[in-house]
Amino acid sequence: MFRVKKLLCGTLSLINYNGQVGETYATIKELNKLTGLGMSETVVIA
């Protein structure tokens, strides 16, 4: 997780506050996508 955050986040590059918010939201969206890919699918066995 450290390496993923280091690759995606780093430091905020935009000076504009609204740009930083958008950049943060994009990073969060990518982290959520990667977390979802790593989750296993469970099936109930009856």
Number of C-alpha atoms within 10 A of each C-alpha: 9 6 8 12 13 10 9 14 16 9 8 13 10 12 8 9 10 10 13 15 13 12 16 15 12 14 15 15 12 15 17 12 11 13 11 11 10 9 8 7 7 6 6 4 4 3
